[in-house]
Amino acid sequence: MSTKEPSMTPAKKHPAVAVVAGAIAGGIEMCSIWPMEMIKTNLQLGTMKSHYTKMLPGFRYHIQTGGVLSLYRGLAPVLVGSLPKAGLRFGAFDSIKQLLADEHGQSTPLRNLAAGMSAGAIEAILVTTPTETVKTKLIDANTGMLHGIKRILETDGIRGLYQGLTATIMKQATNTGLRFMWFSEYKARVPDLLARNDINYDTLSPGELAIVSFVGGMTAGIFSTFGNNPFDVVKTKMQGLEGARYPNTWDCAMTILKRDGVAGFYAGVVPRLGRVIPGQGIIFMSYDTISMHVAKYLDDGTNKVTVNLSGVQSKVR
């Protein structure tokens, strides 16, 4: 079934809207959820088992032993990478989605999934793998950014930054594909759902539109997390300090299965949900809100620049 988007006058869509808005939204999201990401990574690595095995005890431990700032250890390299990463993700999805659309500009859930997976794979190769490798090793080694990067380069060289590339591509592709597929379907159905209650989507205030996007992002986060947590666990193991002991991604996955069973692939799923649910709500809400403002600056004077990445075309007013 096609994802039918509300009709509107054909309009010019500036390609930079998705990239710029996505980059800013990515930075906002990362700063908001980093403490939960740091603790989630420690839970998956298992390096803090003697100190904590759940999210809240993890918060208490780090605050008591290193202060509030210790919750942001490892953020710097990831924040630097999150800006181009999110911009690339949203921009690539938007471009690929348009290429895969039919002659009427309509898409389908499967086409959105394909566009999202393609965007996720591109993101993983160009940005995510090196930044995630540095992030994971910094958290695992409990060290600072410059010292951590120096250690990786001295030990493994440039190749060390791409440890776990295959696992990262698999994780990022499924993650991005599932999220964009869900969110696009959600946004496409919202106008009809509101109409049943005599509410016109086009008359919603900016605040109401932000809430719609926030809810859609949160539900997309839930959907994608349960769908691809096994890939996230394998990726984290491959990029940890002991990742070199696994000859390849398959060996890592089989080791987890033999040692911990299927449950091992869902290690850290609860803290990951605690991070992903608000994080995806924030990034999709931020993207939709920021893109409207970015579009105004990129308007060519026709007042017809549109934002269409989330699944519903919106005319900048």
Contacts in CASP RR format, 6 or more apart in sequence:
PFRMAT RR
TARGET T0000
AUTHOR 0000-0000-0000
METHOD contacts of the structure
MODEL  1
MSTKEPSMTPAKKHPAVAVVAGAIAGGIEMCSIWPMEMIKTNLQLGTMKS
HYTKMLPGFRYHIQTGGVLSLYRGLAPVLVGSLPKAGLRFGAFDSIKQLL
ADEHGQSTPLRNLAAGMSAGAIEAILVTTPTETVKTKLIDANTGMLHGIK
RILETDGIRGLYQGLTATIMKQATNTGLRFMWFSEYKARVPDLLARNDIN
YDTLSPGELAIVSFVGGMTAGIFSTFGNNPFDVVKTKMQGLEGARYPNTW
DCAMTILKRDGVAGFYAGVVPRLGRVIPGQGIIFMSYDTISMHVAKYLDD
GTNKVTVNLSGVQSKVR
1 108 0 8 1.000
1 109 0 8 1.000
2 102 0 8 1.000
2 106 0 8 1.000
2 107 0 8 1.000
2 108 0 8 1.000
3 106 0 8 1.000
3 107 0 8 1.000
3 108 0 8 1.000
3 109 0 8 1.000
3 112 0 8 1.000
3 184 0 8 1.000
3 185 0 8 1.000
3 188 0 8 1.000
3 311 0 8 1.000
4 106 0 8 1.000
4 188 0 8 1.000
5 106 0 8 1.000
5 188 0 8 1.000
5 308 0 8 1.000
5 311 0 8 1.000
5 312 0 8 1.000
5 313 0 8 1.000
6 191 0 8 1.000
6 201 0 8 1.000
6 202 0 8 1.000
6 312 0 8 1.000
6 313 0 8 1.000
8 306 0 8 1.000
8 313 0 8 1.000
8 315 0 8 1.000
9 304 0 8 1.000
9 315 0 8 1.000
11 302 0 8 1.000
11 304 0 8 1.000
11 305 0 8 1.000
11 306 0 8 1.000
11 313 0 8 1.000
11 315 0 8 1.000
12 300 0 8 1.000
12 302 0 8 1.000
12 304 0 8 1.000
12 305 0 8 1.000
12 306 0 8 1.000
13 305 0 8 1.000
13 306 0 8 1.000
13 307 0 8 1.000
13 308 0 8 1.000
14 295 0 8 1.000
14 298 0 8 1.000
14 300 0 8 1.000
14 305 0 8 1.000
15 91 0 8 1.000
15 94 0 8 1.000
15 95 0 8 1.000
16 294 0 8 1.000
16 298 0 8 1.000
17 291 0 8 1.000
17 294 0 8 1.000
17 295 0 8 1.000
17 298 0 8 1.000
17 305 0 8 1.000
17 307 0 8 1.000
18 87 0 8 1.000
18 90 0 8 1.000
18 91 0 8 1.000
18 93 0 8 1.000
18 94 0 8 1.000
18 95 0 8 1.000
18 291 0 8 1.000
18 307 0 8 1.000
18 309 0 8 1.000
19 87 0 8 1.000
19 88 0 8 1.000
19 90 0 8 1.000
19 91 0 8 1.000
20 87 0 8 1.000
20 290 0 8 1.000
20 294 0 8 1.000
21 87 0 8 1.000
21 90 0 8 1.000
21 286 0 8 1.000
21 287 0 8 1.000
21 290 0 8 1.000
21 291 0 8 1.000
21 294 0 8 1.000
21 307 0 8 1.000
22 86 0 8 1.000
22 87 0 8 1.000
22 89 0 8 1.000
22 90 0 8 1.000
22 91 0 8 1.000
22 283 0 8 1.000
22 286 0 8 1.000
22 287 0 8 1.000
22 290 0 8 1.000
22 291 0 8 1.000
23 83 0 8 1.000
23 84 0 8 1.000
23 86 0 8 1.000
23 87 0 8 1.000
24 83 0 8 1.000
24 286 0 8 1.000
24 290 0 8 1.000
25 86 0 8 1.000
25 90 0 8 1.000
25 282 0 8 1.000
25 283 0 8 1.000
25 284 0 8 1.000
25 286 0 8 1.000
25 287 0 8 1.000
25 290 0 8 1.000
26 82 0 8 1.000
26 83 0 8 1.000
26 85 0 8 1.000
26 86 0 8 1.000
26 87 0 8 1.000
26 283 0 8 1.000
26 286 0 8 1.000
27 79 0 8 1.000
27 82 0 8 1.000
27 83 0 8 1.000
27 86 0 8 1.000
28 282 0 8 1.000
28 283 0 8 1.000
28 286 0 8 1.000
29 82 0 8 1.000
29 86 0 8 1.000
29 279 0 8 1.000
29 280 0 8 1.000
29 282 0 8 1.000
29 283 0 8 1.000
29 286 0 8 1.000
30 75 0 8 1.000
30 78 0 8 1.000
30 79 0 8 1.000
30 82 0 8 1.000
31 75 0 8 1.000
31 79 0 8 1.000
32 278 0 8 1.000
32 279 0 8 1.000
32 282 0 8 1.000
33 275 0 8 1.000
33 276 0 8 1.000
33 278 0 8 1.000
33 279 0 8 1.000
33 282 0 8 1.000
34 71 0 8 1.000
34 72 0 8 1.000
34 75 0 8 1.000
34 78 0 8 1.000
34 79 0 8 1.000
35 59 0 8 1.000
35 62 0 8 1.000
35 71 0 8 1.000
35 72 0 8 1.000
36 55 0 8 1.000
36 271 0 8 1.000
36 274 0 8 1.000
36 275 0 8 1.000
37 275 0 8 1.000
38 62 0 8 1.000
38 71 0 8 1.000
38 72 0 8 1.000
38 73 0 8 1.000
38 74 0 8 1.000
38 75 0 8 1.000
38 139 0 8 1.000
39 55 0 8 1.000
39 58 0 8 1.000
39 59 0 8 1.000
39 62 0 8 1.000
39 71 0 8 1.000
39 271 0 8 1.000
40 55 0 8 1.000
40 268 0 8 1.000
40 271 0 8 1.000
40 272 0 8 1.000
40 275 0 8 1.000
41 135 0 8 1.000
41 136 0 8 1.000
41 139 0 8 1.000
41 140 0 8 1.000
41 236 0 8 1.000
42 48 0 8 1.000
42 58 0 8 1.000
42 139 0 8 1.000
43 53 0 8 1.000
43 54 0 8 1.000
43 55 0 8 1.000
43 267 0 8 1.000
43 268 0 8 1.000
43 271 0 8 1.000
44 232 0 8 1.000
44 233 0 8 1.000
44 236 0 8 1.000
44 237 0 8 1.000
44 267 0 8 1.000
44 268 0 8 1.000
45 136 0 8 1.000
45 139 0 8 1.000
45 140 0 8 1.000
45 236 0 8 1.000
45 237 0 8 1.000
45 240 0 8 1.000
47 140 0 8 1.000
48 58 0 8 1.000
48 61 0 8 1.000
51 57 0 8 1.000
51 58 0 8 1.000
51 61 0 8 1.000
52 58 0 8 1.000
52 60 0 8 1.000
52 61 0 8 1.000
54 270 0 8 1.000
54 271 0 8 1.000
55 270 0 8 1.000
55 271 0 8 1.000
55 274 0 8 1.000
59 71 0 8 1.000
62 70 0 8 1.000
62 71 0 8 1.000
63 70 0 8 1.000
63 71 0 8 1.000
73 138 0 8 1.000
73 139 0 8 1.000
73 142 0 8 1.000
73 144 0 8 1.000
74 134 0 8 1.000
74 135 0 8 1.000
74 138 0 8 1.000
74 139 0 8 1.000
74 144 0 8 1.000
74 145 0 8 1.000
76 145 0 8 1.000
77 131 0 8 1.000
77 134 0 8 1.000
77 135 0 8 1.000
77 138 0 8 1.000
77 145 0 8 1.000
77 149 0 8 1.000
78 131 0 8 1.000
78 132 0 8 1.000
78 134 0 8 1.000
78 135 0 8 1.000
80 131 0 8 1.000
81 127 0 8 1.000
81 131 0 8 1.000
82 131 0 8 1.000
84 127 0 8 1.000
85 123 0 8 1.000
85 127 0 8 1.000
85 128 0 8 1.000
85 131 0 8 1.000
86 283 0 8 1.000
88 119 0 8 1.000
88 122 0 8 1.000
88 123 0 8 1.000
88 126 0 8 1.000
88 127 0 8 1.000
89 119 0 8 1.000
89 120 0 8 1.000
89 123 0 8 1.000
89 176 0 8 1.000
90 119 0 8 1.000
90 287 0 8 1.000
90 309 0 8 1.000
91 119 0 8 1.000
91 309 0 8 1.000
92 116 0 8 1.000
92 118 0 8 1.000
92 119 0 8 1.000
92 120 0 8 1.000
92 122 0 8 1.000
92 123 0 8 1.000
93 115 0 8 1.000
93 116 0 8 1.000
93 118 0 8 1.000
93 119 0 8 1.000
93 176 0 8 1.000
93 180 0 8 1.000
93 309 0 8 1.000
94 308 0 8 1.000
94 309 0 8 1.000
96 114 0 8 1.000
96 115 0 8 1.000
96 116 0 8 1.000
96 118 0 8 1.000
96 119 0 8 1.000
97 107 0 8 1.000
97 111 0 8 1.000
97 112 0 8 1.000
97 115 0 8 1.000
97 116 0 8 1.000
97 180 0 8 1.000
97 184 0 8 1.000
97 309 0 8 1.000
98 105 0 8 1.000
99 115 0 8 1.000
100 107 0 8 1.000
100 111 0 8 1.000
100 114 0 8 1.000
100 115 0 8 1.000
101 107 0 8 1.000
101 111 0 8 1.000
107 115 0 8 1.000
107 184 0 8 1.000
107 311 0 8 1.000
109 181 0 8 1.000
109 184 0 8 1.000
109 185 0 8 1.000
110 181 0 8 1.000
112 177 0 8 1.000
112 180 0 8 1.000
112 181 0 8 1.000
112 184 0 8 1.000
112 185 0 8 1.000
113 177 0 8 1.000
113 178 0 8 1.000
113 180 0 8 1.000
113 181 0 8 1.000
114 177 0 8 1.000
115 177 0 8 1.000
115 180 0 8 1.000
116 173 0 8 1.000
116 176 0 8 1.000
116 177 0 8 1.000
116 179 0 8 1.000
116 180 0 8 1.000
116 181 0 8 1.000
117 173 0 8 1.000
117 174 0 8 1.000
117 176 0 8 1.000
117 177 0 8 1.000
118 173 0 8 1.000
119 176 0 8 1.000
119 177 0 8 1.000
119 180 0 8 1.000
120 128 0 8 1.000
120 169 0 8 1.000
120 172 0 8 1.000
120 173 0 8 1.000
120 175 0 8 1.000
120 176 0 8 1.000
120 177 0 8 1.000
121 169 0 8 1.000
121 172 0 8 1.000
121 173 0 8 1.000
123 172 0 8 1.000
123 176 0 8 1.000
124 165 0 8 1.000
124 168 0 8 1.000
124 169 0 8 1.000
124 171 0 8 1.000
124 172 0 8 1.000
124 173 0 8 1.000
125 165 0 8 1.000
125 169 0 8 1.000
128 168 0 8 1.000
128 172 0 8 1.000
129 161 0 8 1.000
129 162 0 8 1.000
129 164 0 8 1.000
129 165 0 8 1.000
129 168 0 8 1.000
129 169 0 8 1.000
130 161 0 8 1.000
130 162 0 8 1.000
132 168 0 8 1.000
132 235 0 8 1.000
132 239 0 8 1.000
133 152 0 8 1.000
133 160 0 8 1.000
133 161 0 8 1.000
133 162 0 8 1.000
133 163 0 8 1.000
133 164 0 8 1.000
133 239 0 8 1.000
134 145 0 8 1.000
134 148 0 8 1.000
134 149 0 8 1.000
134 152 0 8 1.000
134 161 0 8 1.000
136 236 0 8 1.000
136 239 0 8 1.000
136 240 0 8 1.000
137 148 0 8 1.000
137 151 0 8 1.000
137 152 0 8 1.000
137 239 0 8 1.000
137 240 0 8 1.000
137 241 0 8 1.000
138 144 0 8 1.000
138 145 0 8 1.000
138 148 0 8 1.000
140 240 0 8 1.000
140 241 0 8 1.000
141 148 0 8 1.000
141 151 0 8 1.000
141 241 0 8 1.000
143 151 0 8 1.000
152 160 0 8 1.000
152 161 0 8 1.000
153 160 0 8 1.000
153 161 0 8 1.000
156 163 0 8 1.000
156 244 0 8 1.000
163 238 0 8 1.000
163 239 0 8 1.000
163 240 0 8 1.000
163 243 0 8 1.000
163 244 0 8 1.000
164 235 0 8 1.000
164 238 0 8 1.000
164 239 0 8 1.000
164 243 0 8 1.000
164 249 0 8 1.000
166 248 0 8 1.000
166 249 0 8 1.000
167 231 0 8 1.000
167 234 0 8 1.000
167 235 0 8 1.000
167 238 0 8 1.000
167 239 0 8 1.000
167 249 0 8 1.000
167 252 0 8 1.000
168 235 0 8 1.000
168 238 0 8 1.000
168 239 0 8 1.000
170 231 0 8 1.000
170 234 0 8 1.000
170 235 0 8 1.000
170 249 0 8 1.000
171 228 0 8 1.000
171 231 0 8 1.000
171 232 0 8 1.000
171 234 0 8 1.000
171 235 0 8 1.000
174 224 0 8 1.000
174 227 0 8 1.000
174 228 0 8 1.000
174 231 0 8 1.000
175 224 0 8 1.000
175 228 0 8 1.000
175 231 0 8 1.000
175 232 0 8 1.000
177 224 0 8 1.000
178 220 0 8 1.000
178 223 0 8 1.000
178 224 0 8 1.000
178 227 0 8 1.000
178 228 0 8 1.000
179 217 0 8 1.000
179 220 0 8 1.000
179 221 0 8 1.000
179 223 0 8 1.000
179 224 0 8 1.000
179 280 0 8 1.000
180 220 0 8 1.000
182 216 0 8 1.000
182 219 0 8 1.000
182 220 0 8 1.000
182 221 0 8 1.000
182 223 0 8 1.000
182 224 0 8 1.000
183 216 0 8 1.000
183 217 0 8 1.000
183 220 0 8 1.000
183 284 0 8 1.000
183 310 0 8 1.000
183 311 0 8 1.000
184 310 0 8 1.000
184 311 0 8 1.000
186 216 0 8 1.000
186 217 0 8 1.000
186 219 0 8 1.000
186 220 0 8 1.000
187 212 0 8 1.000
187 213 0 8 1.000
187 216 0 8 1.000
187 310 0 8 1.000
187 311 0 8 1.000
187 312 0 8 1.000
188 311 0 8 1.000
188 312 0 8 1.000
190 201 0 8 1.000
190 212 0 8 1.000
190 312 0 8 1.000
191 201 0 8 1.000
191 312 0 8 1.000
194 200 0 8 1.000
194 201 0 8 1.000
194 204 0 8 1.000
195 201 0 8 1.000
201 312 0 8 1.000
204 212 0 8 1.000
206 289 0 8 1.000
206 292 0 8 1.000
209 288 0 8 1.000
209 289 0 8 1.000
209 314 0 8 1.000
210 285 0 8 1.000
210 288 0 8 1.000
210 289 0 8 1.000
211 285 0 8 1.000
213 281 0 8 1.000
213 284 0 8 1.000
213 285 0 8 1.000
213 287 0 8 1.000
213 288 0 8 1.000
213 289 0 8 1.000
213 310 0 8 1.000
214 281 0 8 1.000
214 282 0 8 1.000
214 284 0 8 1.000
214 285 0 8 1.000
215 281 0 8 1.000
216 281 0 8 1.000
216 284 0 8 1.000
217 280 0 8 1.000
217 281 0 8 1.000
217 283 0 8 1.000
217 284 0 8 1.000
217 285 0 8 1.000
218 277 0 8 1.000
218 278 0 8 1.000
218 280 0 8 1.000
218 281 0 8 1.000
220 280 0 8 1.000
220 281 0 8 1.000
220 284 0 8 1.000
221 276 0 8 1.000
221 277 0 8 1.000
221 279 0 8 1.000
221 280 0 8 1.000
221 281 0 8 1.000
222 273 0 8 1.000
222 276 0 8 1.000
222 277 0 8 1.000
224 276 0 8 1.000
224 280 0 8 1.000
225 269 0 8 1.000
225 272 0 8 1.000
225 273 0 8 1.000
225 276 0 8 1.000
226 269 0 8 1.000
229 265 0 8 1.000
229 266 0 8 1.000
229 268 0 8 1.000
229 269 0 8 1.000
229 272 0 8 1.000
230 253 0 8 1.000
230 265 0 8 1.000
230 266 0 8 1.000
232 272 0 8 1.000
233 256 0 8 1.000
233 264 0 8 1.000
233 265 0 8 1.000
233 266 0 8 1.000
233 267 0 8 1.000
233 268 0 8 1.000
234 249 0 8 1.000
234 252 0 8 1.000
234 253 0 8 1.000
234 256 0 8 1.000
234 265 0 8 1.000
237 243 0 8 1.000
237 246 0 8 1.000
237 252 0 8 1.000
237 256 0 8 1.000
238 246 0 8 1.000
238 249 0 8 1.000
238 252 0 8 1.000
243 252 0 8 1.000
246 252 0 8 1.000
246 255 0 8 1.000
253 265 0 8 1.000
256 264 0 8 1.000
256 265 0 8 1.000
257 264 0 8 1.000
257 265 0 8 1.000
260 267 0 8 1.000
284 310 0 8 1.000
287 309 0 8 1.000
287 310 0 8 1.000
288 307 0 8 1.000
288 310 0 8 1.000
288 314 0 8 1.000
291 307 0 8 1.000
291 309 0 8 1.000
292 307 0 8 1.000
292 314 0 8 1.000
292 316 0 8 1.000
295 305 0 8 1.000
295 306 0 8 1.000
295 307 0 8 1.000
295 316 0 8 1.000
296 305 0 8 1.000
296 316 0 8 1.000
298 305 0 8 1.000
299 305 0 8 1.000
299 316 0 8 1.000
303 315 0 8 1.000
303 316 0 8 1.000
303 317 0 8 1.000
304 315 0 8 1.000
304 316 0 8 1.000
305 316 0 8 1.000
306 313 0 8 1.000
306 314 0 8 1.000
306 315 0 8 1.000
306 316 0 8 1.000
307 313 0 8 1.000
307 314 0 8 1.000
307 316 0 8 1.000
308 314 0 8 1.000
END
